[in-house]
Amino acid sequence: MESYALGIFLSIWLTTFLLSRLGLYLLFQKAGQTAWVAFIPIISWWFWIKLVGRPWWYMIGMMIPAANILFSFNITLDLLRSYGQFKFWQHLLGMLFTYFYLPWIGFKKEVKFLGQGGNPDWRKKNIPPHGGSREWADALLYAGYIAGGIRALYFDLYVIPTPSMESNMKVGDYLVVSRVKIGMRIPMTPLTVPVIAHKELMGMKAFSDLVRLPYMRLPGWHTIKNNDVLVFNWPADPPDPNTGNEFPPDKKENYVKRCVGVPGDSLKVVKGQVFIRKKGENWKALTPVSKQQSKYLLTMKSPITQDFLFENDLGDFRPHPRAMEIMKAAQKSGVPQIPYLVHTYKSNAALINKDPRVVSIIEEPFDNERDQSLFPDTANNTSLKHSWDINNYGPIYLPQRGETIKLDIKTWDYYKLAVNKYEEAGITWNGSNFIQDGKPVSDYTFRFGYFWMMGDNRYNSLDSRMWGYVPEDHIVGKPLFTFFSLIKVIKIDEVGTPLIHDGNYMYETKGVRWNKIFRGIE
């Protein structure tokens, strides 16, 4: 993905770098060490490591991505100890605000170099003993710094909570997500509780609005393509119930879907098949992914059970909406049947059909049962009144960053969400003209590129068909592999009805899915 606001990032980075290196320069001076090397990237690490008494191989650790967070924590803490900074608040400020704290203690005349803070013998002689509470505080600082740094900069962990990506990604799958492969997004709310909380902690906000950074992303080495699986912040996440304000993009809920459309694509769905048109090309069917879910009418001889779901790899079912009609017809034929609506893939349906508990399993015809909640919202549109449904949708165009469009009342319903919500342009239609800042405007240039996300479980997926585009500033990263997987089976009652809480299925763990551990993402 292209970088954005790289100039702002470099300005912030240079400021913090110079401040921290000024502090290091002053501290090197106090220790009688060559001070000017503090301003030389990488080389300064060697002198820093030598000053605090850590072994030479720390230099190797400092050059390994992700591992360097661990090593930098140690040598920064050693540096603070070397200058008599032993209290927890001193360590907390020194670790979290290094670029301010090092110059501050560097300018203080009373701060002296006491010895090598990384030398075990020196620490035993010079560091005052701590109580149990201090040991816990130190451990939490260490864990928060390491885990928070790795999660914010390099990798994140994501657990699949719903069946929207069945069967390729199961409920209970734990994914390792790379933030750097597509370009690392700089945290927009850097003042946050790391690791253990996303939005709230014990009923309070887990982040501060005091510092809000603009969207910045470093260059990556992978360009997002059609059919890539991505983790992103859900654009339609409801506002903060306490304030009514929108959450910052990086604090919205994390979702994982398949990116079926990238900026510059036109997209449509015809009889359940996704078609893409690149600029200057004809419409082409998007290659279906393996284990593409479809919808089936499953009729059983007896109520469905957890064992049946477990044995037949079914992660998504519900009573059939026409259950009474089907059961009455079955009674007339003399063969009692209990109907369910299940979502699975073709080869698995063939295996299910051989189960002695099954009467039949038949692929359901297409329907429009969810057309009332599609994007754009026909109830509040200016002019567009579509009759789309989840199987026959579009066409719709995905704007590119830097692309200029002619503002037209006929297409405004497609673009106004992106223009006014995600880019905050404040453009309105007054009945005869488009107005921005009190002046008529005739065109608009997009600041972001926009993606289209859909779940592999197309008939039970809350995705872009319902809430529209995903702007590039909401993209988190690309899953690399499943590092762990629990077998989760839907809880059901005695008559075969799934148990639901807060709109989501309730699950019971039935073991470990060993064949998915360290398996790549399809």
Wavefront OBJ file of the C-alpha trace (Angstrom):
o trace
v 0.000 0.000 0.000
v 1.221 3.488 -0.767
v 2.583 5.567 2.069
v 0.575 8.571 3.241
v 1.693 11.698 5.107
v 5.257 10.411 4.980
v 6.518 13.968 5.399
v 4.599 14.385 8.663
v 5.923 11.056 9.914
v 9.507 11.980 9.083
v 9.091 15.324 10.857
v 7.780 13.626 14.010
v 10.446 10.920 13.832
v 13.256 13.435 13.317
v 12.081 15.567 16.242
v 11.887 12.631 18.646
v 15.182 11.213 17.331
v 17.060 14.478 17.848
v 15.582 14.982 21.318
v 16.468 11.461 22.473
v 19.933 11.689 20.928
v 20.514 15.064 22.590
v 19.808 13.329 25.888
v 22.122 10.477 24.974
v 24.818 12.991 23.975
v 24.616 14.690 27.371
v 24.692 11.364 29.224
v 27.672 10.148 27.184
v 29.447 13.377 28.177
v 28.757 12.744 31.873
v 30.337 9.290 31.537
v 33.451 10.637 29.793
v 32.559 8.793 26.578
v 32.796 10.147 23.035
v 29.555 12.126 22.900
v 29.081 13.021 19.226
v 28.512 9.363 18.257
v 25.115 9.622 19.977
v 23.752 11.248 16.798
v 24.905 8.470 14.468
v 22.141 5.853 13.964
v 23.096 2.211 14.632
v 26.734 3.075 15.493
v 25.512 4.814 18.652
v 23.997 1.521 19.842
v 27.469 0.000 20.153
v 28.659 2.791 22.450
v 25.384 2.682 24.390
v 25.699 -1.082 24.932
v 29.330 -0.658 25.984
v 28.433 2.160 28.411
v 25.833 0.117 30.307
v 27.914 -3.068 30.348
v 25.823 -5.375 28.198
v 27.534 -8.103 26.069
v 28.563 -7.417 22.446
v 25.851 -9.665 20.988
v 23.228 -7.137 22.103
v 24.214 -5.306 18.925
v 22.859 -8.216 16.878
v 19.608 -8.198 18.850
v 19.160 -4.480 18.221
v 19.154 -5.107 14.460
v 16.503 -7.853 14.452
v 12.955 -6.508 13.905
v 10.561 -7.224 16.805
v 13.431 -8.626 18.918
v 14.973 -5.152 18.992
v 12.080 -3.957 21.177
v 13.203 -6.372 23.914
v 16.840 -5.340 23.639
v 16.057 -1.615 23.510
v 13.975 -1.975 26.695
v 16.919 -3.533 28.504
v 19.564 -1.008 27.466
v 17.239 1.956 28.110
v 16.470 0.655 31.598
v 20.201 0.032 32.120
v 20.937 3.609 31.075
v 18.457 4.991 33.595
v 19.978 2.877 36.375
v 23.486 3.965 35.381
v 22.503 7.531 36.280
v 20.736 6.770 39.555
v 17.177 6.563 38.207
v 15.883 3.724 40.382
v 12.290 4.711 41.151
v 9.371 3.195 39.244
v 8.016 6.565 38.046
v 11.460 7.373 36.667
v 11.515 4.086 34.767
v 7.962 4.623 33.503
v 8.712 8.110 32.145
v 12.091 7.022 30.826
v 10.627 4.114 28.875
v 7.473 5.757 27.524
v 8.815 9.289 26.949
v 12.488 8.595 26.298
v 12.850 11.536 23.914
v 11.858 13.991 26.710
v 13.217 12.225 29.773
v 16.811 11.655 28.588
v 17.453 15.351 27.788
v 15.823 16.339 31.081
v 18.135 14.212 33.222
v 21.037 15.033 30.885
v 20.752 18.742 31.721
v 20.402 18.139 35.482
v 23.763 18.829 37.101
v 23.068 16.594 40.085
v 22.630 13.536 37.844
v 25.959 11.691 37.676
v 27.185 8.522 35.993
v 27.320 5.879 38.739
v 28.378 2.776 36.818
v 27.296 0.114 34.361
v 23.577 -0.442 34.969
v 23.605 -3.591 32.825
v 26.317 -5.301 34.887
v 24.743 -7.843 37.307
v 27.400 -7.325 39.990
v 26.977 -3.551 39.862
v 23.173 -3.877 40.143
v 23.461 -6.070 43.230
v 25.619 -3.499 44.984
v 23.877 -0.295 43.918
v 20.160 -0.858 43.283
v 18.036 -0.525 46.438
v 15.932 -3.623 47.289
v 12.284 -3.554 46.182
v 9.126 -4.948 47.723
v 6.668 -7.314 46.094
v 4.439 -4.579 44.699
v 7.413 -2.973 42.944
v 8.359 -6.323 41.410
v 4.836 -6.615 39.977
v 4.934 -3.051 38.669
v 8.271 -3.683 36.973
v 6.945 -6.876 35.414
v 3.852 -5.097 34.075
v 5.971 -2.282 32.631
v 8.209 -4.839 30.927
v 5.301 -6.857 29.536
v 3.396 -3.780 28.385
v 6.411 -2.265 26.653
v 7.471 -5.444 24.857
v 4.056 -6.776 23.886
v 2.640 -3.328 23.150
v 5.612 -2.373 21.016
v 5.532 -5.572 18.973
v 1.770 -5.349 18.549
v 1.793 -1.688 17.562
v 4.696 -1.912 15.137
v 5.106 -5.404 13.722
v 2.542 -8.099 14.462
v -0.899 -8.421 15.963
v -2.999 -11.369 17.059
v -6.598 -11.826 15.992
v -9.110 -14.483 16.970
v -11.984 -15.352 14.634
v -15.160 -14.625 16.676
v -17.937 -15.267 14.105
v -18.569 -17.687 11.219
v -18.463 -14.995 8.517
v -15.252 -16.457 7.034
v -16.214 -20.131 7.265
v -14.956 -22.551 6.118
v -11.497 -21.190 5.364
v -11.227 -19.508 8.754
v -13.039 -21.101 11.662
v -14.406 -19.628 14.845
v -11.612 -20.249 17.346
v -8.753 -19.690 14.874
v -5.970 -17.463 16.223
v -4.235 -15.534 13.453
v -0.843 -13.843 13.334
v -1.352 -10.591 11.443
v 1.535 -8.703 9.849
v 1.300 -4.935 10.155
v 4.410 -4.309 8.051
v 3.765 -6.482 4.971
v 1.300 -4.011 3.453
v 2.901 -1.021 5.183
v 2.901 -0.305 8.902
v 0.177 2.115 9.975
v 1.498 4.505 12.620
v -0.792 4.404 15.706
v -3.224 7.326 15.571
v -3.885 7.229 19.322
v -0.425 6.514 20.791
v -1.541 7.154 24.384
v -3.282 3.858 25.046
v -3.308 0.890 27.384
v -1.254 -1.661 25.450
v -2.205 -5.283 24.788
v -4.949 -5.844 27.361
v -7.550 -3.349 26.145
v -8.721 -1.967 22.818
v -11.463 0.539 23.639
v -12.333 0.174 27.302
v -10.844 -1.125 30.518
v -13.094 -1.587 33.549
v -15.745 0.662 32.057
v -13.334 3.495 31.212
v -11.668 4.536 27.975
v -8.444 2.610 27.370
v -6.929 5.427 25.315
v -6.495 9.187 25.506
v -7.575 11.809 22.962
v -4.894 14.239 24.143
v -2.634 13.105 21.301
v -4.265 12.293 17.948
v -1.896 11.721 15.037
v -2.950 11.955 11.378
v -3.080 8.853 9.210
v 0.477 7.820 8.369
v 1.663 4.564 6.853
v 5.172 3.418 6.029
v 5.795 1.666 2.706
v 5.326 -2.122 2.646
v 6.408 -4.781 0.166
v 3.005 -6.279 -0.665
v 0.352 -4.591 -2.795
v -3.154 -5.591 -1.744
v -4.784 -7.704 -4.433
v -8.259 -9.063 -5.101
v -9.013 -12.046 -2.820
v -6.418 -11.091 -0.174
v -7.583 -11.667 3.404
v -7.216 -8.505 5.502
v -7.781 -7.373 9.078
v -9.283 -3.893 9.289
v -11.090 -1.574 11.663
v -14.830 -1.775 11.062
v -15.851 1.556 9.495
v -19.463 1.225 10.677
v -18.516 0.697 14.330
v -21.145 2.528 16.446
v -20.078 5.758 18.201
v -18.908 5.842 21.804
v -22.136 5.425 23.839
v -20.789 7.726 26.553
v -19.892 10.684 24.332
v -21.677 10.016 21.051
v -18.400 10.636 19.221
v -16.922 8.388 16.562
v -14.029 6.246 17.757
v -10.672 6.987 16.099
v -10.103 4.603 13.162
v -7.496 2.544 15.023
v -9.862 2.092 17.991
v -12.792 0.718 16.025
v -13.517 -3.009 16.240
v -11.258 -5.327 14.267
v -12.832 -7.368 11.476
v -11.346 -9.932 9.101
v -12.763 -10.378 5.595
v -11.656 -11.106 2.058
v -10.801 -8.051 -0.030
v -12.721 -8.671 -3.264
v -12.302 -5.131 -4.645
v -9.354 -2.720 -4.579
v -9.235 1.020 -5.405
v -10.009 1.649 -9.067
v -12.188 -1.460 -9.439
v -15.806 -1.549 -10.497
v -17.610 -4.407 -8.769
v -20.909 -6.235 -9.105
v -22.455 -9.467 -7.865
v -24.546 -11.505 -10.320
v -26.358 -14.598 -9.004
v -23.883 -14.799 -6.145
v -20.768 -14.502 -8.353
v -18.481 -11.482 -7.890
v -17.368 -9.720 -11.081
v -14.577 -7.133 -11.293
v -13.809 -4.629 -14.026
v -10.422 -2.958 -14.059
v -10.098 0.341 -15.891
v -9.856 -0.246 -19.637
v -10.854 -3.913 -19.294
v -14.031 -5.976 -19.544
v -15.918 -7.533 -16.650
v -14.246 -10.710 -15.329
v -15.507 -13.199 -12.768
v -13.415 -13.139 -9.590
v -11.923 -16.584 -8.998
v -13.892 -18.249 -6.182
v -11.849 -19.168 -3.142
v -11.569 -22.758 -1.985
v -14.381 -23.969 0.272
v -16.643 -21.126 -0.840
v -19.709 -21.315 1.391
v -23.185 -21.653 -0.037
v -26.608 -22.076 1.511
v -28.274 -25.498 1.896
v -31.600 -26.893 3.019
v -30.704 -29.726 5.392
v -33.510 -32.079 6.492
v -32.900 -34.337 9.484
v -34.661 -37.400 10.874
v -34.264 -36.003 14.402
v -33.230 -32.667 15.939
v -29.701 -31.577 15.102
v -27.070 -32.102 17.831
v -23.672 -30.723 18.728
v -22.156 -34.090 17.832
v -23.624 -33.806 14.333
v -22.194 -30.296 13.905
v -18.791 -31.418 15.199
v -18.600 -34.566 13.055
v -19.693 -32.783 9.879
v -17.582 -29.634 10.199
v -20.598 -27.326 10.360
v -19.910 -23.952 11.910
v -23.081 -22.142 10.960
v -26.747 -23.198 11.014
v -30.205 -22.041 12.051
v -33.792 -23.263 11.837
v -35.083 -22.901 8.310
v -37.294 -19.794 7.840
v -39.873 -21.982 6.028
v -39.668 -24.771 8.608
v -43.421 -25.116 9.226
v -44.211 -25.256 5.514
v -41.530 -27.906 4.875
v -42.541 -30.016 7.883
v -46.215 -30.010 6.851
v -45.291 -31.134 3.321
v -43.082 -33.882 4.767
v -45.887 -35.135 7.016
v -48.154 -35.520 3.999
v -45.496 -37.624 2.277
v -45.232 -39.874 5.330
v -41.538 -39.091 5.949
v -41.143 -36.768 8.983
v -38.359 -34.249 8.472
v -36.828 -31.433 10.531
v -35.464 -28.663 8.248
v -32.417 -26.469 8.913
v -30.588 -23.816 6.969
v -26.858 -24.590 6.935
v -23.903 -22.888 5.286
v -21.152 -25.089 3.940
v -19.169 -25.875 0.795
v -20.038 -28.288 -2.005
v -17.667 -31.181 -1.183
v -18.672 -31.106 2.483
v -22.369 -31.121 1.542
v -21.738 -34.317 -0.411
v -20.216 -35.943 2.676
v -23.074 -34.727 4.901
v -25.562 -36.316 2.504
v -24.108 -39.742 3.385
v -24.767 -39.315 7.119
v -27.508 -41.767 8.226
v -29.155 -39.020 10.315
v -29.748 -36.924 7.182
v -32.792 -37.174 4.905
v -31.370 -34.803 2.286
v -29.201 -31.730 1.779
v -30.056 -29.489 -1.171
v -28.517 -26.182 -2.236
v -31.024 -23.393 -1.644
v -32.083 -21.107 -4.491
v -30.933 -17.488 -4.387
v -33.104 -15.078 -2.436
v -33.135 -11.446 -1.366
v -33.843 -11.896 2.331
v -31.367 -9.152 3.366
v -31.942 -6.537 0.641
v -33.470 -4.069 3.106
v -30.125 -3.285 4.799
v -27.801 -2.861 1.832
v -25.462 0.010 0.998
v -26.319 2.616 -0.220
v -29.318 2.983 2.062
v -32.294 3.521 -0.263
v -34.405 4.963 2.576
v -32.135 8.016 2.908
v -30.741 8.384 -0.587
v -30.899 11.593 -2.542
v -31.733 10.011 -5.903
v -30.573 6.391 -6.103
v -33.345 3.816 -5.617
v -31.869 0.373 -6.268
v -33.442 -3.056 -6.045
v -30.238 -4.926 -5.244
v -29.946 -7.947 -2.959
v -26.999 -9.892 -1.550
v -26.796 -12.105 -4.677
v -27.417 -9.406 -7.272
v -25.613 -6.244 -6.279
v -24.121 -3.235 -8.024
v -22.283 -2.212 -10.039
v -20.376 0.090 -7.707
v -17.055 1.899 -8.154
v -14.183 2.027 -5.609
v -12.416 5.417 -5.671
v -8.629 5.695 -5.798
v -6.538 8.066 -3.740
v -5.815 11.218 -5.726
v -8.630 10.548 -8.196
v -10.863 13.494 -9.067
v -14.545 12.880 -9.797
v -17.204 15.159 -11.190
v -19.850 15.708 -8.522
v -23.166 14.514 -9.894
v -26.471 14.132 -8.078
v -26.976 10.787 -9.859
v -23.810 9.299 -8.307
v -23.678 11.305 -5.056
v -25.371 8.504 -3.096
v -22.414 6.213 -3.891
v -19.746 8.641 -2.750
v -21.171 10.799 0.037
v -20.260 8.300 2.790
v -16.609 8.344 1.736
v -16.495 12.085 1.058
v -18.222 13.336 4.201
v -17.691 10.659 6.859
v -14.238 9.247 6.158
v -12.678 12.325 4.541
v -14.744 14.933 6.439
v -15.065 17.169 3.374
v -18.414 18.645 4.439
v -19.974 18.728 0.985
v -23.758 19.068 0.793
v -26.406 19.275 -1.946
v -28.717 22.285 -1.612
v -31.129 21.229 -4.329
v -29.282 22.874 -7.178
v -25.545 22.877 -6.318
v -22.937 21.060 -4.265
v -21.675 23.328 -1.488
v -18.411 23.215 0.477
v -17.462 25.937 2.983
v -20.330 28.052 1.660
v -19.105 27.955 -1.939
v -20.333 25.895 -4.924
v -18.018 23.028 -5.949
v -18.178 20.859 -9.045
v -15.590 18.149 -8.383
v -13.809 16.344 -5.570
v -10.364 14.699 -5.196
v -10.199 11.685 -2.894
v -7.623 11.613 -0.097
v -7.923 7.854 0.470
v -8.265 4.719 -1.610
v -11.257 2.481 -0.864
v -11.584 -1.316 -0.589
v -14.523 -3.737 -0.711
v -14.664 -6.563 1.853
v -16.839 -9.682 1.802
v -16.959 -12.805 3.959
v -16.413 -16.266 2.486
v -19.649 -17.241 4.209
v -21.575 -14.965 1.850
v -25.001 -15.703 3.357
v -24.037 -14.915 6.940
v -21.529 -12.099 6.695
v -21.888 -8.490 7.782
v -19.701 -6.924 5.103
v -19.358 -4.125 2.551
v -22.681 -5.001 0.962
v -24.294 -3.709 4.160
v -22.011 -0.833 5.219
v -19.986 0.138 2.164
v -16.366 1.004 1.556
v -13.351 0.412 3.788
v -10.997 3.423 3.582
v -7.284 2.728 3.511
v -6.703 4.371 6.906
v -8.811 1.561 8.451
v -6.617 -1.257 7.080
v -4.663 -2.957 9.900
v -2.688 -5.732 8.248
v -2.534 -9.039 6.418
v -2.917 -12.370 8.266
v 0.082 -14.642 7.752
v -0.903 -17.925 9.374
v -3.020 -19.614 12.030
v -0.803 -20.175 15.058
v -3.471 -21.924 17.156
v -7.030 -23.152 16.689
v -9.719 -24.318 19.082
v -12.637 -26.417 17.901
v -15.700 -24.302 18.676
v -19.168 -25.839 18.277
v -22.405 -23.868 18.523
v -24.366 -24.464 21.708
v -27.895 -25.688 21.012
v -30.966 -26.427 23.071
v -32.876 -29.713 23.298
v -34.947 -29.010 20.171
v -31.977 -28.132 17.968
v -32.109 -24.332 18.140
v -28.772 -22.460 18.355
v -28.193 -20.433 21.512
v -27.546 -16.743 20.834
v -26.277 -13.965 23.108
v -26.043 -10.301 22.038
v -26.762 -11.307 18.455
v -23.923 -13.849 18.252
v -23.799 -17.614 18.510
v -22.701 -19.116 21.820
v -19.941 -21.713 21.485
v -18.515 -24.629 23.410
v -14.891 -25.714 23.065
v -14.476 -29.311 21.937
v -10.707 -29.561 21.624
v -7.818 -28.332 19.485
v -7.855 -28.235 15.691
v -4.314 -29.543 15.294
v -4.317 -29.570 11.482
v -4.642 -25.761 11.374
v -1.757 -24.861 13.692
v 0.949 -22.893 11.808
v -1.048 -23.224 8.615
v -1.051 -20.432 6.050
v -4.120 -18.363 5.190
v -5.932 -19.410 2.020
l 1 2 3 4 5 6 7 8 9 10 11 12 13 14 15 16 17 18 19 20 21 22 23 24 25 26 27 28 29 30 31 32 33 34 35 36 37 38 39 40 41 42 43 44 45 46 47 48 49 50 51 52 53 54 55 56 57 58 59 60 61 62 63 64 65 66 67 68 69 70 71 72 73 74 75 76 77 78 79 80 81 82 83 84 85 86 87 88 89 90 91 92 93 94 95 96 97 98 99 100 101 102 103 104 105 106 107 108 109 110 111 112 113 114 115 116 117 118 119 120 121 122 123 124 125 126 127 128 129 130 131 132 133 134 135 136 137 138 139 140 141 142 143 144 145 146 147 148 149 150 151 152 153 154 155 156 157 158 159 160 161 162 163 164 165 166 167 168 169 170 171 172 173 174 175 176 177 178 179 180 181 182 183 184 185 186 187 188 189 190 191 192 193 194 195 196 197 198 199 200 201 202 203 204 205 206 207 208 209 210 211 212 213 214 215 216 217 218 219 220 221 222 223 224 225 226 227 228 229 230 231 232 233 234 235 236 237 238 239 240 241 242 243 244 245 246 247 248 249 250 251 252 253 254 255 256 257 258 259 260 261 262 263 264 265 266 267 268 269 270 271 272 273 274 275 276 277 278 279 280 281 282 283 284 285 286 287 288 289 290 291 292 293 294 295 296 297 298 299 300 301 302 303 304 305 306 307 308 309 310 311 312 313 314 315 316 317 318 319 320 321 322 323 324 325 326 327 328 329 330 331 332 333 334 335 336 337 338 339 340 341 342 343 344 345 346 347 348 349 350 351 352 353 354 355 356 357 358 359 360 361 362 363 364 365 366 367 368 369 370 371 372 373 374 375 376 377 378 379 380 381 382 383 384 385 386 387 388 389 390 391 392 393 394 395 396 397 398 399 400 401 402 403 404 405 406 407 408 409 410 411 412 413 414 415 416 417 418 419 420 421 422 423 424 425 426 427 428 429 430 431 432 433 434 435 436 437 438 439 440 441 442 443 444 445 446 447 448 449 450 451 452 453 454 455 456 457 458 459 460 461 462 463 464 465 466 467 468 469 470 471 472 473 474 475 476 477 478 479 480 481 482 483 484 485 486 487 488 489 490 491 492 493 494 495 496 497 498 499 500 501 502 503 504 505 506 507 508 509 510 511 512 513 514 515 516 517 518 519 520 521 522
